[in-house]
């Protein structure tokens, strides 16, 4: 009789002792993926690399700790005997205390949010695959609140930029009625609950090897990774997270956690697998979010774009496309006249400037709209968000800084002027930017005096996108966006001619 496998695991690494060759070979394949565009790598061309990224070592039988769930699932299917020796500190909690804390929470949690809290307690290393507008910040706060005891856990919420950091500090502080610590450029003021910008932590901990910061990271108990899909292709995230060597829980959150250009394993290595999923269609069916009507607008090409690199094709086919921009203006004027609140998303700063000039020329009141992008002063960006939230602005033109995480109030109309969608739609994952941008406008309005939305009354919002047909690459991108919209069963998706936009045919 063979001895059972012995699996040692700590917060960052796992290892299998007395692992037989047949199991080792299978795990080697299981924990591997083919790198995107591997065929263009010089190492592959020269024959030094087969194009695969390996996460399980045949020599040491070691693997990133986040893959433990995946490996255990495999061993169970193989009917292999094993014993896990887990040196990670246990996430200790009592159901009665958790229920009491949830009942005392500032907000009444929705049923799926309660399920989310329980999943996070049951599986300390996991990803929450929750659609935009599902209330991820509420779940952060509810999880922290559920674990609140006399020996309060030290929680670090890791975000990608200052805008998100500011929003989270404000919202979580309000929900928990607690002052939230901050780590960002020029500030290192951690508290029991801290929101940190990844670039600042990386600069201090990895580049400068600041002992105070490294000590802080090593003492983090509960690590929350917002928009965790950013980990996949970022050494900055990976190297910084690796310094959190004594966590008792790591929870990743994303509405679109997986990349189209790399494997799911890259994320799971650091967080564990997605064990809780809430889709946009579920939220629409249950009445928590608005239902979007998507209009993919077909329009004539003034002239076909030929040759050139991607930047030249994008500039000619999208940024400087006169017909396309005039259609955008027509939509804005129509929706503006109806008193609706409109978000116009652009990729190029020049595109935003050009559209702004067109709006001014049509005598849209300057106090009714604003244009912000990545280079806009942070205070002004925050001011615009607040004005939009309070409905003091009717129209905002924004670059892709509003793709992720930013809590935008109930909006009636999204005009997706930025195109995009270069990666093929794969395995039902869709295009991340399209998923995130659409989710931005699905938040239902909350009536004065209400704590949550009215889930029994349907609210419909409109998304205008463009089927760009003046270059084969832009046409492919447009088709990918159309396919992404069609992945959600509760979306209403229509391919429509620009002539029928306001003729009544679209309704």
Secondary structure, 3 states (H helix, E strand, C coil): CCCCEEEEECCCEEEEECCCHHHHHHHHHHCEEECCCHHHCHHHHCCCCCCEEECECCCCCEEEHHHHHHHHHHHHHCCCCEEEEECCCCCCCCHHHHHHHHHCCCCCCCHHHHHHHHHHHHCCEEEEEECCCCCHHHHHHHHHHHCCCCCCCCEEEEECCHHHHHHHHHHHHHHHCCCCEEEECCEEECCCEEEEEHHHHHHHHHHCCCHHHHHHHHCCCEEEEECHHHHCCCHHHHHHHCCCCCCCEEEEEECCCCCCCCCCHHHHHHHCCEEEEECHHHHHHCCCECEEEEEEEECCCCCCCCCCCHHHHHHHHHHCCHHHHHHHHHHHHHHHHCCCCEEEECCCHHHHHHHHHHHHHCCCCHHHEEEECCCCCHHHHHHHHHHHHCCCCCEEEECHHHCCCCCCCCCCEEEECCCCCCCCCCCCCCCHHHHHHHHHCCECCCCCCCCCCCCCCCCEEEEEEEECCCCHHHHHHHHHHHHHHHHCCCCEEEEEEHHHCCCCCCC
